[in-house]
Every structure is written in C-alpha cells, then in structure tokens.
Amino acid sequence: RFSDPGYRSHRAAATLSALLVARLANADVVPFDYAAWGRKVAAFVQQARSRAGTRADEVGLATLARAADAVTKAGEQVAAARDRALAKGAVPPAKLVVANEALRQAERGVVLDGGVPGRPWMRNVLLATDRDDGYGNTPLPGITEALLDGDLERARAQARAVEEGLERVRRALEAARRALR
C-alpha cells in the first residue's frame, strides 16, 4: 500500500534479474566488461589521489593509477579478441572453457584473505561499506581509511596490495585473451 503499490519495482527487479541470468547463460563468452571495470577502478584511484593531496606520490598512487590503466587496456584487448573470435564463427569448446574461467576468476584477484585492515570480513580491497556509518561506500577502503588516520605506511602497504590485486586481474584477462586467439 505504501512502498510499492502493485509491486512494480519488484516486477522490474525480477525482470532485470531474469534478463541478466539469460544473457549470462546464453553467451558463448562471459559478457563481462573489464574495460569499464578498469575505468571505474581508475576513478577510485583518482578519488584517493584527491584525498591524499601532496602525499599521493608518497603513497604510491601514481603506480596504482598505471595498474588500473593496464587493467582497462587488458579489458579492451580481451573484448576485441572476444568479438573477433565470435565473428569468425564457432570457437573451439576447450578455448571457451579457458577464456570463461579466466574471465570469471579475474575479479577475484582483488579479494584478499586478510581483508581491509581492522575489518577482515571486508575482503574486496576496491570497495567496502564506510567504517563510520555503514551505509555509504568507500572506494579503496584500506588506502582511504589509512589516509584519514594519517598512517602513510599503512596507506602504502594497502596501495601495494591493491596494485598486486590489479596485476592478478590483468594476468587473468591476458589468459582469456590468449585463449580467444
């Protein structure tokens, strides 16, 4: 009666979910857009650079920006390889298995066992709920929170952890691209 008369938003959410599942199920190659994902990570890094101010280079955010750009480029390359392979016709099933597995695993490169310092259950190092209000999101939470706390050493360590995670993502995307050649 008050929040969703006629269940319109529920119906829309169910329709969208069904379309997403159908798209994933019917795609020969998993349709993830890692170029857009990389651009979003680059935007997160830019936000952290703004927050760090003159300390950005000290923390290693320029290196992190290059790592995000490398993921974006790898995402563009795998998308181009996917499009070329599918345009040629049937891709050998063994190549599809390798490419799809690499694409499904890629984002897991930024999930770390130790999680965000002080919150080990927050394992994705790119985005977490805000530690102070719990509702907002904090991009690059380990770096952001270390900067807020004035702990440059922890910020540097977190920047290295994110960089290593992005390198794992880039390598997975490269594996997918090689499989689709």
Disulfide bonds with the S-S distance in Angstrom:
none
